[in-house]
Amino acid sequence: MYPQPTAESPLAEAPESRCPAHGPAAPAQETSASCPLEIDPLVGGLAEETEALRTAGPVARIALMGAEAWTITTHAEARGLLTDSRLVKDIGRWNLWRSGRIDHTWPLIGMVDAGRSMFTVDGAEHRRLRVKTAQALTPRRLEANRGVIEGITTALLDRMAEHGPEETVDLKAAFAQPLPMSVVCSLMGVDPALEPRLHELYEAFFSLLTPQDERLAVIEELDGLYHDMVRAKTAAPGDDLTSALVLADEGGEPLTAEEVRGNLEAMVAAGHETTVTLILCAVRALLTHPEQLRLVLDGEVGWDAVIEETLRWESPSTHLLMRFATSDIEVAGTVIEEGEGVVMSYRAIGRDRAQHGDGADRFDLRRAAAGPVRHLAFGHGPHICPGAALSRLEASIALPALFARFPQLRLAVPAERIRNRPVLSQNELEALPVVLGAAAR
């Protein structure tokens, strides 16, 4: 059974509870407006769930821990809706929120009501907040951090090399997770001593095994940490992203302290999680497709092809929550009514056969040889991920360095034993056990 709302929750008697129980592998005929496909918050069968969503059509009715919504599963429809001004991020436009059927007891509320930032507003206000962030997160600033990323990567690989060549190492804990957290903390000017606590807080925030009262306490603690950080950088600015956001005043009204905090909090949450998943999924894909790994190591394809094909094939975001319709919208013959929620199911979108051909389920690095891999893993339109360039930069440094240092790297367990964490929105692995082999000198 999936976690369900408690008896005290306003969702306890939601209409979908009367539907037949069905999980990620539910037959397509069971998926309808009256009995939607239930998205498994424990992520027990991602491949089966993806296939069920694709079978259900470009617009599918889903249930998210008691809350019904629509999800988009195809590239063309997603691309169109991601630029449709009739879909907004304002939770006040959600009929379930307005009616009281959704409140802060809903386990996914932190993904939808995340405070004021460029991720949660639209139109002119979104442009204002995003422009300020773009002023701080410039290509020059990112390139200036290349040496920092390379240094962190080398230090982590040196630490991994202390393990015996046949010893099992969790690549997530040893490499893929600390790297982006250290990078983003360096970029933001965060005290490195805070990194372990930030790891703990985000692990608890995203996991659906965390009781809701504990998750709300996590959100409160994160708010406090970022509030203190913004206050400190306002008093004594430095050469970091937090200070750049505080000082960004070109083109109009500066950001308020609340807006700086909201932008930073959302950026680090989304940014480091995305990169962790990108690195882990790329390594798993290469180790389970040795013929594809050989193409890279022999120089027939570049690491950029690995990154883009991984983003398409195993999107870091599984289901991105959520936009709300401000008027009725017809999509592929289905009407999304005013006030309904819309989710983008990026893993299904990345496997869309209409966009990527009959081989969409194959991890194929030669796909890039036929032209750019046009995926939507980082979104599209006004809300496209502002940290996409940073994530790509980190992966382009981390992946070749990892395989150069450990050319005999291999999985320590059969691929089918590698599980996802109970994170509904992120395609995040619990762990990636590997055997390093002898390190290159």
Disulfide bonds with the S-S distance in Angstrom:
none
